[in-house]
Amino acid sequence: MTMQYDVLSAHLNVSGQMVVGRFRLKGLISMGTATAGTVNFWDTTTAPVSATYARSGTTVTVTQTSHGLSTGQTVGITFAADGSGRAATNGNYIVTVVNANSYTVTDINSGTVTASTGATVGDRWLASFDTNTASDVTTLLIPGEGILARTGIYAQLTSQTGITIFYG
């Protein structure tokens, strides 16, 4: 494998689309705030949407008004922690539709999460990381060829002052 010399960068101070097209996320630099935060990366050209969820064992029930999904479809989901600090596992999941406003997915881990805990749903989840409460800079180099985004890279920022990604 040869060195890639045409690595590009993009920067945001709020959640948004970073690039459109097929690229590999190679690395990033983010700046947190005095509040713990999160960065979620999505392979999409549309903003992810809010939902809520509950988990019992490995079954996660997601409530998303008028979701429009079909059983067997795959979606990316990030899960917030409930009041006890428990959360389902961020990832890409195959859905089983319950009704027009809810569906279930099977988590790779088991546990219990209180109903109505926040979640975010998008086309395809790429990666997530948390930041601490010290306004630190986080630098991450992604090994190998990077993480493949097929349609674009969308960054969802919580308690971040900015993020720069490197892609190619």
DSSP file (Angstrom, degrees, kcal/mol; ACC not computed):
  #  RESIDUE AA STRUCTURE BP1 BP2  ACC     N-H-->O    O-->H-N    N-H-->O    O-->H-N    TCO  KAPPA ALPHA  PHI   PSI    X-CA   Y-CA   Z-CA
    1    1 A M              0   0    0      0, 0.0     2,-0.2     0, 0.0     0, 0.0   0.000 360.0 360.0 360.0 139.5    0.0    0.0    0.0
    2    2 A T        -     0   0    0      1,-0.1     2,-0.2     0, 0.0     0, 0.0  -0.618 360.0 -91.7-100.4 162.2    1.3    3.4   -0.8
    3    3 A M        -     0   0    0     -2,-0.2     2,-0.5     1,-0.1    -1,-0.1  -0.488  36.7-127.0 -70.3 137.6    0.9    6.7    1.1
    4    4 A Q        +     0   0    0     -2,-0.2     3,-0.3     1,-0.1    -1,-0.1  -0.793  28.1 177.9 -88.6 125.1   -2.1    8.8    0.3
    5    5 A Y        +     0   0    0     -2,-0.5    -1,-0.1     1,-0.2    -2,-0.0   0.519  65.3  72.5-104.0  -8.5   -1.1   12.3   -0.5
    6    6 A D        +     0   0    0    162,-0.1     2,-0.2     2,-0.0    -1,-0.2  -0.164  60.9 150.8-103.8  40.6   -4.4   13.9   -1.4
    7    7 A V        -     0   0    0     -3,-0.3   161,-0.2   159,-0.1     2,-0.2  -0.542  25.8-164.6 -72.9 135.1   -5.9   14.0    2.1
    8    8 A L  E     -A  167   0A   0    159,-3.6   159,-2.2    -2,-0.2     2,-0.3  -0.599   4.4-142.9-112.7 173.5   -8.4   16.9    2.4
    9    9 A S  E     -A  166   0A   0    157,-0.2     2,-0.3    -2,-0.2   157,-0.2  -0.960  10.5-171.1-138.5 158.8  -10.0   18.6    5.5
   10   10 A A  E     -A  165   0A   0    155,-1.7   155,-2.6    -2,-0.3     2,-0.4  -0.981   9.9-156.6-144.5 151.1  -13.3   20.1    6.5
   11   11 A H  E     +A  164   0A   0     -2,-0.3     2,-0.3   153,-0.2   153,-0.2  -0.984  11.2 175.5-135.5 142.0  -14.2   22.2    9.6
   12   12 A L  E     -A  163   0A   0    151,-2.4   151,-2.6    -2,-0.4     3,-0.1  -0.980  23.4-164.6-138.8 152.5  -17.5   22.9   11.4
   13   13 A N  S    S+     0   0    0     -2,-0.3     2,-0.3   149,-0.2   147,-0.1   0.450  85.3  29.1-108.9  -7.9  -18.4   24.7   14.6
   14   14 A V  S    S-     0   0    0    149,-0.1   141,-0.1   141,-0.0   149,-0.1  -0.895 105.8 -68.0-139.7 168.7  -21.9   23.2   14.8
   15   15 A S  S    S+     0   0    0    142,-0.3     2,-0.3    -2,-0.3   141,-0.2  -0.296  77.7 109.5 -57.0 141.4  -23.5   19.9   13.7
   16   16 A G  E     -E  155   0B   0    139,-2.3   139,-2.6    -4,-0.1     2,-0.3  -0.972  67.8 -47.7 169.8 178.9  -23.7   19.6    9.9
   17   17 A Q  E     -E  154   0B   0     -2,-0.3   137,-0.2   137,-0.2     3,-0.1  -0.562  38.8-179.3 -73.4 128.2  -22.6   18.1    6.6
   18   18 A M  E     -     0   0B   0    135,-3.2     2,-0.3     1,-0.4   136,-0.2   0.841  66.1  -8.6 -97.2 -42.8  -18.9   18.0    6.3
   19   19 A V  E     -E  153   0B   0    134,-1.4   134,-1.9     2,-0.1     2,-0.4  -0.983  57.4-140.6-150.3 156.7  -18.5   16.4    2.8
   20   20 A V  E     +E  152   0B   0     -2,-0.3   132,-0.3   132,-0.2     2,-0.2  -0.984  63.7  39.8-120.4 132.9  -20.7   14.8    0.2
   21   21 A G  S    S-     0   0    0    130,-2.4     2,-0.7    -2,-0.4    -2,-0.1  -0.659  99.5 -40.2 124.1 180.0  -19.6   11.8   -1.8
   22   22 A R  S    S+     0   0    0     -2,-0.2     2,-0.3   129,-0.2   128,-0.2  -0.729  74.7 142.6 -85.8 113.7  -17.6    8.6   -1.3
   23   23 A F  E     -B  149   0A   0    126,-1.9   126,-3.3    -2,-0.7     2,-0.5  -0.924  47.2-120.0-143.7 166.3  -14.7    9.3    1.1
   24   24 A R  E     -B  148   0A   0     -2,-0.3   144,-1.7   124,-0.2     2,-0.5  -0.967  24.5-130.6-112.7 126.9  -12.8    7.7    3.9
   25   25 A L  E     +BC 147 167A   0    122,-2.9   122,-2.1    -2,-0.5   142,-0.2  -0.663  31.3 174.8 -73.8 119.6  -12.6    9.4    7.3
   26   26 A K  E     -     0   0A   0    140,-3.2   116,-2.9    -2,-0.5     2,-0.3   0.746  52.7 -34.6-102.2 -30.4   -8.9    9.5    8.1
   27   27 A G  E     -DC 141 166A   0    139,-1.5   139,-2.6   114,-0.3    -1,-0.3  -0.980  51.7-148.4-178.0 175.8   -8.7   11.5   11.3
   28   28 A L  E     -DC 140 165A   0    112,-2.3   112,-2.6    -2,-0.3     2,-0.4  -0.994  10.5-152.2-159.8 160.0  -10.0   14.4   13.3
   29   29 A I  E     +DC 139 164A   0    135,-2.5   135,-2.9    -2,-0.3     2,-0.3  -0.986  24.3 178.3-134.0 127.0   -9.3   17.1   15.8
   30   30 A S  E     -DC 138 163A   0    108,-2.6   108,-2.9    -2,-0.4     2,-0.5  -0.943  20.6-145.4-129.8 154.5  -12.1   18.4   18.0
   31   31 A M  E     -DC 137 162A   0    131,-2.4   130,-3.0    -2,-0.3   131,-1.0  -0.975  19.8-157.6-119.8 118.7  -12.3   21.0   20.8
   32   32 A G  E     - C   0 160A   0    104,-2.3   128,-0.2    -2,-0.5     2,-0.2  -0.111   8.2-129.5 -82.3-175.9  -14.6   20.3   23.7
   33   33 A T        -     0   0    0    126,-1.0   102,-1.8     2,-0.7   103,-0.3  -0.516  42.5 -81.7-119.4-170.3  -16.2   22.7   26.2
   34   34 A A  S    S+     0   0    0    100,-0.2     2,-0.4    -2,-0.2    99,-0.1   0.483 113.6  73.7 -75.9  -1.0  -16.4   22.7   29.9
   35   35 A T  S    S-     0   0    0    124,-0.1    -2,-0.7    97,-0.1   100,-0.1  -0.923  97.0-104.1-112.5 138.0  -19.3   20.2   29.6
   36   36 A A        +     0   0    0     -2,-0.4     2,-0.2    97,-0.1    96,-0.2  -0.302  52.3 179.6 -56.8 142.9  -18.8   16.6   28.6
   37   37 A G  E     -F  131   0B   0     94,-1.0    94,-2.5    95,-0.2     2,-0.3  -0.739  23.0-132.0-139.7-175.0  -19.8   16.0   25.0
   38   38 A T  E     -FG 130 158B   0    120,-1.4   120,-2.3    92,-0.3     2,-0.4  -0.989   2.3-157.4-143.4 147.2  -20.2   13.6   22.1
   39   39 A V  E     -FG 129 157B   0     90,-2.6    90,-2.1    -2,-0.3     2,-0.4  -0.997  14.1-174.2-124.8 126.2  -19.3   13.5   18.5
   40   40 A N  E     -FG 128 156B   0    116,-2.2   116,-3.0    -2,-0.4     2,-0.4  -0.974   9.5-154.1-118.5 133.9  -21.2   11.1   16.2
   41   41 A F  E     -FG 127 155B   0     86,-3.3    85,-3.0    -2,-0.4    86,-1.2  -0.910  12.7-170.1-108.9 136.5  -20.3   10.6   12.6
   42   42 A W  E     -FG 125 154B   0    112,-2.5   112,-2.4    -2,-0.4     2,-1.0  -0.929  27.2-134.3-125.3 146.7  -22.9    9.5   10.0
   43   43 A D  E    S+ G   0 153B   0     81,-3.6     2,-0.3    -2,-0.3   110,-0.2  -0.827  70.9  99.5 -96.1  91.7  -22.7    8.3    6.4
   44   44 A T        -     0   0    0     -2,-1.0    -2,-0.1   108,-0.7     3,-0.0  -0.980  68.4-139.0-164.9 164.2  -25.6   10.4    5.1
   45   45 A T  S    S+     0   0    0     -2,-0.3     2,-0.3   107,-0.1   -28,-0.1   0.222  89.2  65.5-115.7   9.0  -26.5   13.6    3.2
   46   46 A T  S    S-     0   0    0    -30,-0.1    77,-0.3   108,-0.0   108,-0.1  -0.965  93.5 -98.4-129.5 149.2  -29.4   14.4    5.6
   47   47 A A        -     0   0    0     -2,-0.3    -2,-0.1     1,-0.1   109,-0.0  -0.396  41.7-113.2 -65.1 135.8  -29.4   15.3    9.2
   48   48 A P        -     0   0    0      0, 0.0     2,-0.3     0, 0.0    74,-0.2  -0.261  34.6-128.8 -61.7 159.0  -30.2   12.4   11.6
   49   49 A V  E     -H  121   0C   0     72,-2.8    72,-3.0     1,-0.0     2,-0.2  -0.765  14.7-105.5-116.2 158.2  -33.4   12.6   13.6
   50   50 A S  E     +H  120   0C   0     -2,-0.3     2,-0.3    70,-0.2    70,-0.2  -0.498  42.6 156.3 -81.5 149.2  -34.4   12.4   17.2
   51   51 A A  E     -H  119   0C   0     68,-2.3    68,-2.3    -2,-0.2     2,-0.3  -0.886  30.6-126.3-151.5 179.0  -36.1    9.3   18.7
   52   52 A T  E     -HI 118  63C   0     11,-2.1    11,-3.0    -2,-0.3     2,-0.3  -0.888  25.8-176.1-128.8 165.7  -36.5    7.7   22.1
   53   53 A Y  E     -HI 117  62C   0     64,-2.2    64,-1.9    -2,-0.3     2,-0.3  -0.970  18.8-156.4-154.4 167.8  -35.9    4.1   23.2
   54   54 A A  E     - I   0  61C   0      7,-1.5     7,-2.6    -2,-0.3     2,-0.4  -0.969  15.4-150.8-142.0 150.8  -36.0    1.5   25.9
   55   55 A R  E     +HI 113  60C   0     58,-1.5    58,-2.3    -2,-0.3     2,-0.4  -0.991  14.9 176.8-128.8 135.2  -34.0   -1.7   26.3
   56   56 A S  E >  S-HI 112  59C   0      3,-2.5     3,-1.7    -2,-0.4     2,-0.4  -0.943  72.7 -41.8-132.8 110.7  -35.0   -5.0   27.9
   57   57 A G  E 3  S-H  111   0C   0     54,-1.5    54,-1.5    -2,-0.4    52,-0.1  -0.585 123.5 -27.8  68.6-125.3  -32.3   -7.7   27.6
   58   58 A T  E 3  S+     0   0C   0     -2,-0.4    49,-3.5    52,-0.2     2,-0.6   0.455 116.9 101.0-100.2  -2.8  -31.0   -7.4   24.0
   59   59 A T  E <   -HI 106  56C   0     -3,-1.7    -3,-2.5    47,-0.2     2,-0.5  -0.742  52.0-169.4 -89.7 122.8  -34.3   -6.0   22.6
   60   60 A V  E     -HI 105  55C   0     45,-2.8    45,-2.1    -2,-0.6     2,-0.6  -0.948   6.9-157.2-110.7 124.4  -34.3   -2.3   22.0
   61   61 A T  E     -HI 104  54C   0     -7,-2.6    -7,-1.5    -2,-0.5     2,-0.4  -0.910  10.6-161.7-104.0 118.4  -37.7   -0.6   21.2
   62   62 A V  E     -HI 103  53C   0     41,-3.1    41,-2.0    -2,-0.6     2,-0.6  -0.844   6.2-155.4-102.9 131.8  -37.3    2.6   19.3
   63   63 A T  E     +HI 102  52C   0    -11,-3.0   -11,-2.1    -2,-0.4     2,-0.4  -0.939  25.4 158.6-108.2 116.7  -40.1    5.2   19.2
   64   64 A Q    >   -     0   0    0     37,-2.0     3,-1.1    -2,-0.6   -13,-0.1  -0.923  42.3-119.3-141.4 109.0  -39.8    7.5   16.1
   65   65 A T  T 3  S-     0   0    0     -2,-0.4    36,-0.2     1,-0.3    -2,-0.0  -0.217  90.1 -10.9 -56.1 128.9  -42.9    9.2   15.0
   66   66 A S  T 3  S+     0   0    0      1,-0.1    -1,-0.3    34,-0.0    35,-0.2   0.899  79.2 173.7  48.2  52.7  -43.9    8.3   11.4
   67   67 A H    <   -     0   0    0     33,-1.4    34,-0.1    -3,-1.1    -1,-0.1   0.786  23.3-152.0 -64.6 -30.2  -40.6    6.5   10.8
   68   68 A G        +     0   0    0     32,-0.5     2,-0.1     1,-0.2    -1,-0.1   0.655  43.3 142.5  69.2  15.8  -41.6    5.1    7.4
   69   69 A L        -     0   0    0     31,-0.1     2,-0.3     4,-0.0    -1,-0.2  -0.433  41.4-141.3 -87.3 162.5  -39.2    2.1    7.7
   70   70 A S    >   -     0   0    0     -2,-0.1     3,-2.2    26,-0.0    25,-0.3  -0.927  33.9 -91.1-119.9 148.1  -39.8   -1.5    6.6
   71   71 A T  T 3  S+     0   0    0     -2,-0.3    25,-0.2     1,-0.3     3,-0.1  -0.342 115.4  29.6 -55.2 133.3  -38.9   -4.7    8.4
   72   72 A G  T 3  S+     0   0    0     23,-2.9    -1,-0.3     1,-0.4     2,-0.1   0.219  89.1 127.2  97.1 -12.3  -35.4   -5.7    7.2
   73   73 A Q    <   -     0   0    0     -3,-2.2    22,-2.7    22,-0.2     2,-0.4  -0.466  55.4-130.5 -74.7 149.6  -34.2   -2.2    6.5
   74   74 A T  E     +J   94   0C   0     20,-0.2     2,-0.3    -2,-0.1    20,-0.2  -0.872  28.7 173.0-105.6 135.2  -30.9   -1.1    8.2
   75   75 A V  E     -J   93   0C   0     18,-2.5    18,-3.2    -2,-0.4     2,-0.4  -0.947  30.1-121.6-133.0 156.2  -30.6    2.2   10.1
   76   76 A G  E     -JK  92 122C   0     46,-2.6    46,-2.5    -2,-0.3     2,-0.4  -0.812  32.6-174.7 -94.4 140.0  -27.8    3.7   12.2
   77   77 A I  E     -JK  91 121C   0     14,-2.9    14,-2.2    -2,-0.4     2,-0.4  -0.998  16.4-164.5-139.1 133.8  -28.7    4.6   15.8
   78   78 A T  E     - K   0 120C   0     42,-2.5    42,-2.4    -2,-0.4     2,-0.4  -0.947  18.6-149.6-112.0 142.5  -26.8    6.3   18.6
   79   79 A F  E     - K   0 119C   0     -2,-0.4    40,-0.2     9,-0.3    11,-0.2  -0.929   2.3-144.1-118.9 130.7  -28.2    5.9   22.1
   80   80 A A        -     0   0    0     38,-2.6     8,-0.4    -2,-0.4     2,-0.2  -0.466  32.2-103.3 -80.2 161.0  -28.0    8.3   25.0
   81   81 A A        -     0   0    0      6,-0.2     6,-0.2    -2,-0.1    37,-0.2  -0.602  31.9-127.2 -83.2 147.2  -27.6    7.0   28.6
   82   82 A D    >   -     0   0    0      4,-3.0     3,-2.3    -2,-0.2    -1,-0.1  -0.167  45.0 -77.5 -80.2-175.1  -30.6    6.9   30.9
   83   83 A G  T 3  S+     0   0    0      1,-0.3    -1,-0.1     2,-0.1    -2,-0.0   0.673 133.2  53.6 -60.6 -18.1  -30.6    8.5   34.4
   84   84 A S  T 3  S-     0   0    0      2,-0.2    -1,-0.3    30,-0.0     3,-0.1   0.361 120.2-106.5 -97.1   3.8  -28.6    5.5   35.7
   85   85 A G  S <  S+     0   0    0     -3,-2.3     2,-0.3     1,-0.3    -2,-0.1   0.564  76.3 134.6  85.0   8.1  -25.9    5.9   33.1
   86   86 A R        +     0   0    0     26,-0.1    -4,-3.0    -6,-0.0     2,-0.3  -0.690  26.2 170.3 -92.9 145.5  -26.9    2.8   31.1
   87   87 A A        -     0   0    0     -2,-0.3    -6,-0.2    -6,-0.2     2,-0.1  -0.988  33.0-112.1-148.4 155.0  -27.2    2.9   27.3
   88   88 A A        -     0   0    0     -8,-0.4     2,-0.5    -2,-0.3    -9,-0.3  -0.261  52.2 -85.0 -74.8 175.8  -27.7    0.6   24.3
   89   89 A T        -     0   0    0     20,-0.1    19,-0.1   -11,-0.1   -12,-0.1  -0.758  38.0-124.8 -94.1 120.8  -24.9    0.1   21.9
   90   90 A N        +     0   0    0     -2,-0.5     2,-0.3   -11,-0.2   -12,-0.2  -0.305  60.6  98.5 -56.8 142.9  -24.4    2.6   19.0
   91   91 A G  E    S-J   77   0C   0    -14,-2.2   -14,-2.9    36,-0.1     2,-0.5  -0.993  73.6 -58.3 168.4-168.9  -24.4    0.9   15.7
   92   92 A N  E     -J   76   0C   0     -2,-0.3     2,-0.3   -16,-0.2   -16,-0.3  -0.923  54.2-173.4-107.3 130.0  -26.1   -0.1   12.5
   93   93 A Y  E     -J   75   0C   0    -18,-3.2   -18,-2.5    -2,-0.5     2,-0.5  -0.923  28.9-127.5-131.5 147.3  -29.2   -2.3   13.0
   94   94 A I  E     -J   74   0C   0     -2,-0.3    12,-0.4   -20,-0.2   -20,-0.2  -0.824  39.2-138.1 -88.6 128.7  -31.8   -4.2   11.0
   95   95 A V        -     0   0    0    -22,-2.7   -23,-2.9    -2,-0.5     2,-0.5  -0.596  16.2-157.5 -95.2 150.2  -35.3   -3.1   12.1
   96   96 A T  E     -L  104   0C   0      8,-2.2     8,-2.6    -2,-0.2     2,-0.2  -0.981  29.0-131.8-118.4 113.5  -38.4   -5.1   12.8
   97   97 A V  E     +L  103   0C   0     -2,-0.5     6,-0.3     6,-0.2     3,-0.1  -0.462  28.5 176.3 -72.2 130.8  -41.4   -2.7   12.5
   98   98 A V  E     -     0   0C   0      4,-2.1     2,-0.3     1,-0.4     5,-0.2   0.825  67.7 -37.9 -95.0 -48.1  -43.9   -2.8   15.3
   99   99 A N  E >  S-L  102   0C   0      3,-2.0     3,-1.0     0, 0.0    -1,-0.4  -0.888  78.8 -66.5-161.0-171.9  -46.2    0.0   14.0
  100  100 A A  T 3  S+     0   0    0     -2,-0.3   -33,-1.4     1,-0.2   -32,-0.5   0.680 131.6  35.9 -63.4 -17.8  -46.0    3.4   12.2
  101  101 A N  T 3  S+     0   0    0    -35,-0.2   -37,-2.0   -36,-0.2     2,-0.3   0.363 117.5  39.5-119.6   3.5  -44.2    4.9   15.3
  102  102 A S  E <   +HL  63  99C   0     -3,-1.0    -4,-2.1   -39,-0.2    -3,-2.0  -0.998  48.2 171.9-153.8 156.7  -42.0    2.2   16.7
  103  103 A Y  E     -HL  62  97C   0    -41,-2.0   -41,-3.1    -2,-0.3     2,-0.3  -0.958  23.7-125.4-153.5 164.7  -39.7   -0.7   15.7
  104  104 A T  E     -HL  61  96C   0     -8,-2.6    -8,-2.2    -2,-0.3     2,-0.3  -0.860  17.8-174.5-117.4 154.3  -37.3   -3.0   17.5
  105  105 A V  E     -H   60   0C   0    -45,-2.1   -45,-2.8    -2,-0.3     2,-0.6  -0.937  27.8-117.3-136.4 160.2  -33.6   -3.9   17.0
  106  106 A T  E     -H   59   0C   0    -12,-0.4   -47,-0.2    -2,-0.3     2,-0.2  -0.901  25.6-147.4-105.8 117.0  -31.4   -6.5   18.6
  107  107 A D  E     -     0   0C   0    -49,-3.5   -17,-0.1    -2,-0.6   -16,-0.0  -0.483  14.4-134.6 -76.6 148.4  -28.5   -5.0   20.6
  108  108 A I  E    S+     0   0C   0     -2,-0.2     2,-0.3   -19,-0.1    -1,-0.1   0.670  92.7  54.0 -76.5 -16.1  -25.3   -7.1   20.8
  109  109 A N  E    S-     0   0C   0    -51,-0.1     2,-0.3   -52,-0.1    -2,-0.2  -0.728  82.3-129.5-112.7 166.3  -25.2   -6.4   24.5
  110  110 A S  E     +     0   0C   0     -2,-0.3     2,-0.3   -22,-0.1   -52,-0.2  -0.867  45.3 101.3-118.1 149.6  -27.8   -7.0   27.2
  111  111 A G  E     -H   57   0C   0    -54,-1.5   -54,-1.5    -2,-0.3     2,-0.4  -0.976  59.6 -83.1 167.3-172.6  -29.3   -4.7   29.8
  112  112 A T  E     -H   56   0C   0     -2,-0.3     2,-0.4   -56,-0.2   -56,-0.2  -0.989  32.5-178.7-125.7 130.5  -32.1   -2.5   30.9
  113  113 A V  E     -H   55   0C   0    -58,-2.3   -58,-1.5    -2,-0.4     4,-0.1  -0.998  33.9-108.4-129.3 133.2  -32.6    1.1   29.9
  114  114 A T  E >   -     0   0C   0     -2,-0.4     3,-0.8   -60,-0.2   -61,-0.2  -0.239  41.4-100.4 -59.1 141.0  -35.5    3.2   31.0
  115  115 A A  E 3  S+     0   0C   0      1,-0.2   -61,-0.2   -61,-0.1    -1,-0.1  -0.214 103.1  33.4 -59.8 153.9  -38.2    4.1   28.5
  116  116 A S  E 3  S+     0   0C   0      1,-0.3     2,-0.3   -34,-0.0    -1,-0.2   0.655  78.0 149.2  70.9  21.0  -38.1    7.5   26.8
  117  117 A T  E <   -H   53   0C   0    -64,-1.9   -64,-2.2    -3,-0.8    -1,-0.3  -0.622  53.5 -97.6 -78.8 144.4  -34.3    7.8   26.8
  118  118 A G  E     +H   52   0C   0     -2,-0.3   -38,-2.6   -37,-0.2     2,-0.3  -0.254  46.1 169.7 -69.5 148.3  -33.0    9.8   23.9
  119  119 A A  E     -HK  51  79C   0    -68,-2.3   -68,-2.3   -40,-0.2     2,-0.4  -0.952  23.2-140.8-146.7 162.9  -31.7    8.3   20.6
  120  120 A T  E     -HK  50  78C   0    -42,-2.4   -42,-2.5    -2,-0.3     2,-0.4  -0.998  14.7-159.7-130.0 135.4  -30.7    9.6   17.2
  121  121 A V  E     +HK  49  77C   0    -72,-3.0   -72,-2.8    -2,-0.4     2,-0.2  -0.951  19.2 156.7-120.6 132.6  -31.4    7.7   14.0
  122  122 A G  E     - K   0  76C   0    -46,-2.5   -46,-2.6    -2,-0.4     3,-0.2  -0.822  53.7 -89.5-141.3-179.1  -29.7    8.2   10.6
  123  123 A D  S    S-     0   0    0    -77,-0.3     2,-0.3     1,-0.3   -79,-0.1   0.952 106.1  -8.1 -61.3 -52.9  -29.0    6.4    7.4
  124  124 A R        -     0   0    0    -81,-0.2   -81,-3.6   -49,-0.2     2,-0.3  -0.937  66.5-137.2-152.8 124.4  -25.7    4.8    8.5
  125  125 A W  E     +F   42   0B   0     -2,-0.3   -83,-0.2   -83,-0.2     3,-0.1  -0.620  21.0 176.2 -81.3 137.8  -23.7    5.3   11.7
  126  126 A L  E     -     0   0B   0    -85,-3.0     2,-0.3     1,-0.4   -84,-0.2   0.804  55.8 -32.8-106.6 -49.6  -19.9    5.5   11.3
  127  127 A A  E     -F   41   0B   0    -86,-1.2   -86,-3.3   -36,-0.1    -1,-0.4  -0.981  45.6-156.8-169.4 158.7  -18.4    6.2   14.7
  128  128 A S  E     +F   40   0B   0     -2,-0.3     2,-0.3   -88,-0.2   -88,-0.2  -0.985   9.4 178.4-141.6 150.8  -18.9    8.0   18.0
  129  129 A F  E     -F   39   0B   0    -90,-2.1   -90,-2.6    -2,-0.3     2,-0.3  -0.983  19.1-134.7-151.0 153.3  -16.6    9.3   20.7
  130  130 A D  E     -F   38   0B   0     -2,-0.3     2,-0.3   -92,-0.2   -92,-0.3  -0.730  13.5-151.0-103.7 151.9  -17.1   11.1   24.0
  131  131 A T  E     -F   37   0B   0    -94,-2.5   -94,-1.0    -2,-0.3     6,-0.0  -0.866  16.0-122.3-119.6 157.9  -15.2   14.1   25.3
  132  132 A N        -     0   0    0     -2,-0.3     3,-0.4   -96,-0.2   -99,-0.3  -0.084  29.5 -99.0 -89.0-169.8  -14.5   15.1   28.9
  133  133 A T  S    S+     0   0    0      1,-0.2   -97,-0.1   -97,-0.1    -1,-0.1   0.124  98.7  86.1 -98.7  20.1  -15.3   18.3   30.9
  134  134 A A  S    S-     0   0    0    -99,-0.1  -100,-0.2     2,-0.0    -1,-0.2   0.228  97.7-114.2-108.4  15.5  -12.0   19.9   30.6
  135  135 A S        +     0   0    0   -102,-1.8  -101,-0.1    -3,-0.4    -2,-0.1   0.844  60.4 168.2  55.1  34.7  -12.3   21.8   27.2
  136  136 A D        -     0   0    0   -103,-0.3  -104,-2.3  -105,-0.1     2,-0.5  -0.361  39.3-116.9 -77.7 157.0   -9.6   19.4   25.9
  137  137 A V  E     -D   31   0A   0   -106,-0.2     2,-0.5    -2,-0.1  -106,-0.2  -0.819  26.3-153.3 -89.0 131.7   -8.5   19.0   22.3
  138  138 A T  E     -D   30   0A   0   -108,-2.9  -108,-2.6    -2,-0.5     2,-0.5  -0.939  10.7-172.5-108.1 126.5   -9.2   15.4   21.0
  139  139 A T  E     -D   29   0A   0     -2,-0.5     2,-0.4  -110,-0.2  -110,-0.2  -0.979   5.1-179.4-118.8 129.1   -7.0   14.2   18.2
  140  140 A L  E     -D   28   0A   0   -112,-2.6  -112,-2.3    -2,-0.5     2,-0.5  -0.985  14.1-165.1-135.0 123.4   -7.8   10.9   16.6
  141  141 A L  E     -D   27   0A   0     -2,-0.4  -114,-0.3  -114,-0.2  -115,-0.1  -0.936  20.3-141.2-103.4 123.9   -5.9    9.2   13.7
  142  142 A I        -     0   0    0   -116,-2.9    -2,-0.0    -2,-0.5     5,-0.0  -0.760  22.3-128.8 -90.2 123.9   -7.9    6.4   12.2
  143  143 A P    >   +     0   0    0      0, 0.0     3,-1.5     0, 0.0     2,-0.1  -0.093  66.6   8.3 -70.3 168.0   -5.7    3.4   11.3
  144  144 A G  T 3  S-     0   0    0      1,-0.2     3,-0.1     3,-0.0    -2,-0.1  -0.367 129.7 -25.5  66.6-139.2   -5.6    1.6    8.0
  145  145 A E  T 3  S-     0   0    0      1,-0.3    -1,-0.2    -2,-0.1     2,-0.1   0.433  97.8-116.2 -88.9   0.1   -7.5    3.2    5.1
  146  146 A G    <   -     0   0    0     -3,-1.5     2,-0.5  -120,-0.1    -1,-0.3  -0.410  46.3 -45.0  95.0-175.0   -9.9    5.0    7.4
  147  147 A I  E     -B   25   0A   0   -122,-2.1  -122,-2.9    -2,-0.1     2,-0.4  -0.857  59.1-127.1-100.0 124.4  -13.7    4.6    7.8
  148  148 A L  E     -B   24   0A   0     -2,-0.5     2,-0.5  -124,-0.2  -124,-0.2  -0.554  21.6-171.5 -77.5 125.7  -15.6    4.4    4.5
  149  149 A A  E     -B   23   0A   0   -126,-3.3  -126,-1.9    -2,-0.4     4,-0.1  -0.982   3.7-167.6-110.8 124.9  -18.5    6.8    4.0
  150  150 A R  S    S+     0   0    0     -2,-0.5    -1,-0.1  -128,-0.2     3,-0.1   0.815  82.3  15.8 -84.2 -31.8  -20.5    5.9    0.8
  151  151 A T  S    S-     0   0    0      1,-0.4  -130,-2.4  -129,-0.1     2,-0.3   0.667 123.6 -51.5-117.8 -22.8  -22.6    9.1    0.5
  152  152 A G  E     -E   20   0B   0   -132,-0.3  -108,-0.7  -129,-0.1     2,-0.5  -0.889  48.2 -96.5 162.4 168.3  -21.1   11.8    2.7
  153  153 A I  E     -EG  19  43B   0   -134,-1.9  -135,-3.2    -2,-0.3  -134,-1.4  -0.961  32.0-176.4-117.7 119.9  -19.9   12.6    6.2
  154  154 A Y  E     -EG  17  42B   0   -112,-2.4  -112,-2.5    -2,-0.5     2,-0.5  -0.954  11.9-152.8-113.1 130.6  -22.2   14.3    8.6
  155  155 A A  E     -EG  16  41B   0   -139,-2.6  -139,-2.3    -2,-0.4     2,-0.6  -0.917   3.3-161.7-107.8 126.7  -20.9   15.3   12.1
  156  156 A Q  E     - G   0  40B   0   -116,-3.0  -116,-2.2    -2,-0.5     2,-0.4  -0.938  17.1-165.3-106.3 115.1  -23.3   15.6   15.0
  157  157 A L  E     - G   0  39B   0     -2,-0.6     2,-0.4  -118,-0.2  -142,-0.3  -0.857  15.7-177.6-110.2 134.1  -21.7   17.7   17.8
  158  158 A T  E    S- G   0  38B   0   -120,-2.3  -120,-1.4    -2,-0.4     3,-0.1  -0.991  78.7  -9.4-126.9 122.6  -22.8   18.0   21.4
  159  159 A S  S    S+     0   0    0     -2,-0.4  -126,-1.0     1,-0.2     2,-0.4   0.922  99.4 130.7  55.9  49.3  -20.8   20.3   23.7
  160  160 A Q  E     - C   0  32A   0   -128,-0.2  -128,-0.3  -147,-0.1    -1,-0.2  -0.985  50.1-157.1-127.1 140.3  -18.0   20.9   21.1
  161  161 A T  E    S-     0   0A   0   -130,-3.0     2,-0.3    -2,-0.4  -129,-0.2   0.671  75.6 -27.2 -88.0 -17.9  -16.7   24.3   20.0
  162  162 A G  E     - C   0  31A   0   -131,-1.0  -131,-2.4     2,-0.0    -1,-0.3  -0.931  51.3-149.7 177.1 161.5  -15.5   22.9   16.7
  163  163 A I  E     -AC  12  30A   0   -151,-2.6  -151,-2.4    -2,-0.3     2,-0.4  -0.993   2.3-164.6-147.0 140.6  -14.2   19.9   14.7
  164  164 A T  E     -AC  11  29A   0   -135,-2.9  -135,-2.5    -2,-0.3     2,-0.3  -0.994  13.6-163.8-121.6 129.7  -11.9   19.4   11.8
  165  165 A I  E     -AC  10  28A   0   -155,-2.6  -155,-1.7    -2,-0.4     2,-0.4  -0.811  10.4-147.2-110.0 157.0  -11.9   16.1    9.9
  166  166 A F  E     +AC   9  27A   0   -139,-2.6  -140,-3.2    -2,-0.3  -139,-1.5  -0.989  30.8 161.2-119.3 129.6   -9.3   14.7    7.5
  167  167 A Y  E      AC   8  25A   0   -159,-2.2  -159,-3.6    -2,-0.4  -142,-0.2  -0.926 360.0 360.0-145.7 164.5  -10.6   12.6    4.7
  168  168 A G              0   0    0   -144,-1.7  -143,-0.1    -2,-0.3    -1,-0.1   0.299 360.0 360.0-169.8 360.0   -9.7   11.3    1.3
